């Protein structure tokens, strides 16, 4: 296992020690870091910890079931105590870019349905300013090129120049999200006002959600490449 994977695992172990308690309702995040955490959580459930869990993606449902965690429908769980999820980038104010795994819409819904969200990551995800990672924007399939033009204009209005936007593809086919939408990956460079941009992008007809998460995270647990982890 690579050093980075060890760091992700360390974050997953630490977040359970610090934040997960018997009887909680949990939202389980998506991506490799979250999946390490879910596998670790499975060991606690096997030892008798009682949790009610829902997930932010179909892929996380598969991982959870694989380790013996039962999944409750998001419509049935009510208010969630704590959601634990990973970022693609996070700054020291806990602003994030998410959606590298195309799960941003479900991730944002579950984060907002929770009393608290804690982000888990390895140390490579921490940045001074967001924007090195392409910003994912989830758009409906209808007239997506029109929506793309409006996204480009909104980015330009925010002083972002040299914008490159790519519809996300895999195996020469467009990626379709769990909700049936396309993803536009926007290569922006540094984003000066992520909170403002998040709101403006979501005002465009055809945009379902974007990968800026500026109000969700209440803290982070960071796994280091030496295998330790710290809480911030
Ligand atoms: C999926 C996400 C993931 O949480 C994010 O991409 C982090 O993934 P990883 O832990 O594999 O780096 O936002 O939409």
Boltz pocket constraint, residues with backbone or C-beta under 6 A from the ligand:
constraints:
  - pocket:
      binder: B
      contacts: [[A, 29], [A, 30], [A, 31], [A, 32], [A, 33], [A, 34], [A, 85], [A, 86], [A, 87], [A, 88], [A, 97], [A, 98], [A, 99], [A, 100], [A, 101], [A, 102], [A, 103], [A, 104], [A, 107], [A, 120]]
      max_distance: 6.0
